Amino acid sequence: MSTYTGWHFLADPTVLAHDGGPVPPVGESISIDALPILCEVGFHASKKAQDALQYAPGPWLERIRLGGVVLADTDKAVGSRRVTLSAPVNIERVLRLFACECAERVLPIFEGKYPNDNRPRRAIEVARLFADGKATQEDRAAAWDAARDAAWDAAGPAAGPAAWDAAWAAAWAAAGDAAGPAARNAAWGAERAWQERRLSAIFREAAG
């Protein structure tokens, strides 16, 4: 493979994780004098937004192109050369809001079964406020605890931790009660596809 264009996250917008060197400006190419090894040596990126996010050490997103010697896996690739295509941008706020979107999409399932329990909805509301700096960490923690309690009330010990927020866990627990395995798997596949489309749009907008 000659080139591979994808997304990459940084913990610090000025520092490369692999060697602590400076992040090059847009359009600049840098390389290493070694064969790349996945997860060990070289520059990494992921084509899919969801894949890039799972490897994120921090909220700074950049678009890069890998070149030189490129090795690709199912969810990422590594190369001996990289070109910066977009400057790192902090997308923590939009990722928090995306998490709220995910939770809101399954919230009707929970509320359909527990119409008088507003704890998951309140958790989402507080999460949105927190993303905009209008709620404290204490507010967020209290709402998280309340939504986690709602998940516990709905499914007991089987209600595991939320992927995106406690509200997700509460609503998904209700979905688990309402549908069989095949229906849940189909719904999860459709949801993953929606998440990828939405995240990709968010990433493209952020990268300009």
LINNOR-V795562 format. One record per residue. N is the residue number from 1. RES is the residue in one small letter. SS is DSSP state (helix for helix, strand for strand, loop for the rest). OMEGA is omega in radians with two decimals (* if undefined). D_FIRST is the distance of its C-alpha to the first C-alpha in Angstrom with 2 decimals. Layout:
n:N res:RES ss:SS omega:OMEGA d_first:D_FIRST
n:N res:RES ss:SS omega:OMEGA d_first:D_FIRST
This chain:
n:1 res:m ss:loop omega:-3.06 d_first:0.00
n:2 res:s ss:loop omega:3.11 d_first:3.82
n:3 res:t ss:loop omega:-3.12 d_first:5.97
n:4 res:y ss:strand omega:-3.14 d_first:7.59
n:5 res:t ss:strand omega:-3.10 d_first:11.33
n:6 res:g ss:strand omega:-3.11 d_first:13.85
n:7 res:w ss:strand omega:3.12 d_first:17.24
n:8 res:h ss:strand omega:3.13 d_first:18.57
n:9 res:f ss:strand omega:3.10 d_first:22.19
n:10 res:l ss:strand omega:3.01 d_first:24.41
n:11 res:a ss:loop omega:-3.13 d_first:27.84
n:12 res:d ss:loop omega:-3.06 d_first:28.95
n:13 res:p ss:loop omega:-3.11 d_first:27.82
n:14 res:t ss:loop omega:-2.99 d_first:28.34
n:15 res:v ss:strand omega:3.04 d_first:26.78
n:16 res:l ss:loop omega:-3.05 d_first:23.29
n:17 res:a ss:loop omega:-2.96 d_first:23.47
n:18 res:h ss:loop omega:-3.13 d_first:21.50
n:19 res:d ss:loop omega:-3.14 d_first:23.96
n:20 res:g ss:loop omega:3.12 d_first:26.57
n:21 res:g ss:loop omega:-3.12 d_first:25.71
n:22 res:p ss:strand omega:3.04 d_first:26.30
n:23 res:v ss:loop omega:-3.09 d_first:24.05
n:24 res:p ss:loop omega:3.11 d_first:23.12
n:25 res:p ss:loop omega:-3.14 d_first:24.49
n:26 res:v ss:loop omega:3.12 d_first:22.72
n:27 res:g ss:loop omega:-3.10 d_first:20.72
n:28 res:e ss:loop omega:3.13 d_first:20.60
n:29 res:s ss:strand omega:3.04 d_first:17.61
n:30 res:i ss:strand omega:-3.10 d_first:17.94
n:31 res:s ss:strand omega:3.07 d_first:16.15
n:32 res:i ss:loop omega:3.12 d_first:17.04
n:33 res:d ss:loop omega:-3.14 d_first:17.93
n:34 res:a ss:loop omega:3.05 d_first:16.56
n:35 res:l ss:loop omega:-3.13 d_first:13.70
n:36 res:p ss:loop omega:3.07 d_first:12.71
n:37 res:i ss:strand omega:-3.12 d_first:14.30
n:38 res:l ss:loop omega:3.10 d_first:14.29
n:39 res:c ss:loop omega:-3.09 d_first:17.64
n:40 res:e ss:loop omega:-3.02 d_first:18.74
n:41 res:v ss:strand omega:3.08 d_first:17.01
n:42 res:g ss:loop omega:-3.11 d_first:14.91
n:43 res:f ss:strand omega:-3.04 d_first:14.48
n:44 res:h ss:strand omega:3.07 d_first:14.11
n:45 res:a ss:strand omega:3.09 d_first:13.95
n:46 res:s ss:strand omega:3.12 d_first:14.40
n:47 res:k ss:loop omega:-3.10 d_first:14.00
n:48 res:k ss:loop omega:-3.13 d_first:17.41
n:49 res:a ss:helix omega:-3.14 d_first:20.50
n:50 res:q ss:helix omega:-3.14 d_first:22.14
n:51 res:d ss:helix omega:3.13 d_first:19.36
n:52 res:a ss:helix omega:-3.08 d_first:19.38
n:53 res:l ss:helix omega:-3.10 d_first:23.16
n:54 res:q ss:helix omega:3.12 d_first:23.48
n:55 res:y ss:loop omega:-3.02 d_first:21.93
n:56 res:a ss:loop omega:3.04 d_first:23.98
n:57 res:p ss:loop omega:-3.12 d_first:26.25
n:58 res:g ss:loop omega:-2.98 d_first:28.11
n:59 res:p ss:loop omega:-3.05 d_first:28.51
n:60 res:w ss:strand omega:-3.06 d_first:26.72
n:61 res:l ss:strand omega:3.02 d_first:23.81
n:62 res:e ss:strand omega:3.06 d_first:21.30
n:63 res:r ss:strand omega:-3.11 d_first:18.37
n:64 res:i ss:strand omega:3.04 d_first:15.52
n:65 res:r ss:strand omega:3.11 d_first:12.17
n:66 res:l ss:strand omega:3.12 d_first:9.80
n:67 res:g ss:strand omega:-3.06 d_first:8.32
n:68 res:g ss:strand omega:3.01 d_first:8.72
n:69 res:v ss:strand omega:-3.09 d_first:7.40
n:70 res:v ss:strand omega:3.08 d_first:5.71
n:71 res:l ss:strand omega:-3.08 d_first:7.07
n:72 res:a ss:strand omega:3.01 d_first:7.97
n:73 res:d ss:loop omega:-3.10 d_first:11.53
n:74 res:t ss:loop omega:-3.06 d_first:13.79
n:75 res:d ss:loop omega:3.13 d_first:15.16
n:76 res:k ss:loop omega:3.06 d_first:13.10
n:77 res:a ss:strand omega:3.09 d_first:10.12
n:78 res:v ss:strand omega:3.14 d_first:10.66
n:79 res:g ss:strand omega:3.12 d_first:9.62
n:80 res:s ss:strand omega:3.11 d_first:11.77
n:81 res:r ss:strand omega:3.09 d_first:12.50
n:82 res:r ss:strand omega:3.03 d_first:13.75
n:83 res:v ss:strand omega:3.10 d_first:15.70
n:84 res:t ss:strand omega:-3.14 d_first:18.53
n:85 res:l ss:loop omega:3.08 d_first:18.88
n:86 res:s ss:loop omega:-3.13 d_first:22.07
n:87 res:a ss:loop omega:3.12 d_first:24.74
n:88 res:p ss:loop omega:3.12 d_first:25.36
n:89 res:v ss:strand omega:-3.13 d_first:27.94
n:90 res:n ss:strand omega:-3.11 d_first:30.13
n:91 res:i ss:loop omega:-3.13 d_first:29.96
n:92 res:e ss:helix omega:-3.09 d_first:32.28
n:93 res:r ss:helix omega:-3.08 d_first:34.94
n:94 res:v ss:helix omega:3.07 d_first:32.88
n:95 res:l ss:helix omega:3.07 d_first:31.33
n:96 res:r ss:helix omega:3.13 d_first:34.91
n:97 res:l ss:helix omega:3.06 d_first:35.92
n:98 res:f ss:helix omega:3.09 d_first:33.03
n:99 res:a ss:helix omega:3.10 d_first:34.32
n:100 res:c ss:helix omega:3.09 d_first:37.69
n:101 res:e ss:helix omega:-3.14 d_first:36.36
n:102 res:c ss:helix omega:-3.13 d_first:34.90
n:103 res:a ss:helix omega:-3.13 d_first:38.25
n:104 res:e ss:helix omega:-3.11 d_first:40.23
n:105 res:r ss:helix omega:3.12 d_first:38.47
n:106 res:v ss:helix omega:-3.13 d_first:39.89
n:107 res:l ss:helix omega:3.13 d_first:43.10
n:108 res:p ss:helix omega:3.11 d_first:45.13
n:109 res:i ss:helix omega:3.14 d_first:44.65
n:110 res:f ss:helix omega:-3.07 d_first:46.29
n:111 res:e ss:helix omega:3.05 d_first:48.95
n:112 res:g ss:helix omega:-3.14 d_first:49.78
n:113 res:k ss:helix omega:-3.13 d_first:50.81
n:114 res:y ss:loop omega:-3.01 d_first:52.18
n:115 res:p ss:loop omega:-3.10 d_first:53.47
n:116 res:n ss:loop omega:-3.12 d_first:55.59
n:117 res:d ss:loop omega:-3.09 d_first:52.93
n:118 res:n ss:loop omega:-3.07 d_first:51.35
n:119 res:r ss:helix omega:3.07 d_first:49.73
n:120 res:p ss:helix omega:3.12 d_first:46.10
n:121 res:r ss:helix omega:3.13 d_first:46.72
n:122 res:r ss:helix omega:3.11 d_first:48.30
n:123 res:a ss:helix omega:3.11 d_first:45.37
n:124 res:i ss:helix omega:3.13 d_first:43.05
n:125 res:e ss:helix omega:-3.14 d_first:45.56
n:126 res:v ss:helix omega:3.11 d_first:45.78
n:127 res:a ss:helix omega:3.09 d_first:41.99
n:128 res:r ss:helix omega:3.10 d_first:41.83
n:129 res:l ss:helix omega:3.14 d_first:44.65
n:130 res:f ss:helix omega:3.13 d_first:42.99
n:131 res:a ss:helix omega:-3.13 d_first:39.78
n:132 res:d ss:loop omega:3.10 d_first:42.04
n:133 res:g ss:loop omega:-3.10 d_first:44.06
n:134 res:k ss:loop omega:3.07 d_first:47.09
n:135 res:a ss:loop omega:-3.11 d_first:47.36
n:136 res:t ss:loop omega:3.05 d_first:47.60
n:137 res:q ss:helix omega:3.12 d_first:45.69
n:138 res:e ss:helix omega:3.09 d_first:48.91
n:139 res:d ss:helix omega:-3.11 d_first:49.00
n:140 res:r ss:helix omega:-3.14 d_first:45.47
n:141 res:a ss:helix omega:3.14 d_first:46.23
n:142 res:a ss:helix omega:3.13 d_first:49.41
n:143 res:a ss:helix omega:3.10 d_first:47.70
n:144 res:w ss:helix omega:-3.13 d_first:44.94
n:145 res:d ss:helix omega:-3.13 d_first:47.67
n:146 res:a ss:helix omega:3.13 d_first:49.55
n:147 res:a ss:helix omega:3.09 d_first:46.57
n:148 res:r ss:helix omega:3.08 d_first:45.76
n:149 res:d ss:helix omega:3.11 d_first:49.39
n:150 res:a ss:helix omega:3.10 d_first:49.04
n:151 res:a ss:helix omega:3.14 d_first:46.15
n:152 res:w ss:helix omega:3.13 d_first:48.35
n:153 res:d ss:helix omega:-3.08 d_first:51.28
n:154 res:a ss:helix omega:-3.01 d_first:49.25
n:155 res:a ss:helix omega:3.13 d_first:47.63
n:156 res:g ss:helix omega:-3.08 d_first:49.22
n:157 res:p ss:helix omega:-3.13 d_first:47.32
n:158 res:a ss:helix omega:-3.12 d_first:44.52
n:159 res:a ss:loop omega:-3.10 d_first:43.35
n:160 res:g ss:loop omega:3.13 d_first:40.47
n:161 res:p ss:loop omega:-3.11 d_first:39.05
n:162 res:a ss:loop omega:3.06 d_first:37.46
n:163 res:a ss:loop omega:-3.09 d_first:33.74
n:164 res:w ss:loop omega:-3.13 d_first:34.44
n:165 res:d ss:loop omega:3.12 d_first:38.18
n:166 res:a ss:helix omega:3.12 d_first:41.30
n:167 res:a ss:helix omega:3.10 d_first:42.10
n:168 res:w ss:helix omega:-3.12 d_first:39.04
n:169 res:a ss:helix omega:-3.12 d_first:40.35
n:170 res:a ss:helix omega:-3.12 d_first:43.79
n:171 res:a ss:helix omega:-3.14 d_first:42.72
n:172 res:w ss:helix omega:3.09 d_first:40.29
n:173 res:a ss:helix omega:3.11 d_first:43.13
n:174 res:a ss:helix omega:3.11 d_first:45.26
n:175 res:a ss:helix omega:3.13 d_first:42.57
n:176 res:g ss:helix omega:3.11 d_first:42.42
n:177 res:d ss:helix omega:-2.98 d_first:46.14
n:178 res:a ss:helix omega:-3.02 d_first:46.01
n:179 res:a ss:loop omega:3.07 d_first:43.30
n:180 res:g ss:loop omega:-3.10 d_first:42.30
n:181 res:p ss:helix omega:-3.11 d_first:38.97
n:182 res:a ss:helix omega:3.14 d_first:37.52
n:183 res:a ss:helix omega:3.13 d_first:38.50
n:184 res:r ss:helix omega:-3.13 d_first:37.16
n:185 res:n ss:helix omega:3.11 d_first:33.76
n:186 res:a ss:helix omega:3.14 d_first:33.58
n:187 res:a ss:helix omega:-3.13 d_first:34.69
n:188 res:w ss:helix omega:3.11 d_first:32.17
n:189 res:g ss:helix omega:3.11 d_first:29.29
n:190 res:a ss:helix omega:3.14 d_first:30.61
n:191 res:e ss:helix omega:3.10 d_first:31.09
n:192 res:r ss:helix omega:3.13 d_first:27.55
n:193 res:a ss:helix omega:3.10 d_first:26.33
n:194 res:w ss:helix omega:-3.13 d_first:28.85
n:195 res:q ss:helix omega:3.14 d_first:27.86
n:196 res:e ss:helix omega:3.11 d_first:24.20
n:197 res:r ss:helix omega:-3.10 d_first:25.42
n:198 res:r ss:helix omega:3.12 d_first:27.97
n:199 res:l ss:helix omega:3.13 d_first:25.81
n:200 res:s ss:helix omega:3.11 d_first:23.15
n:201 res:a ss:helix omega:3.11 d_first:26.08
n:202 res:i ss:helix omega:-3.12 d_first:27.49
n:203 res:f ss:helix omega:-3.13 d_first:24.32
n:204 res:r ss:helix omega:3.12 d_first:23.92
n:205 res:e ss:helix omega:-3.13 d_first:27.61
n:206 res:a ss:helix omega:-3.09 d_first:27.55
n:207 res:a ss:helix omega:3.11 d_first:24.70
n:208 res:g ss:loop omega:* d_first:26.63
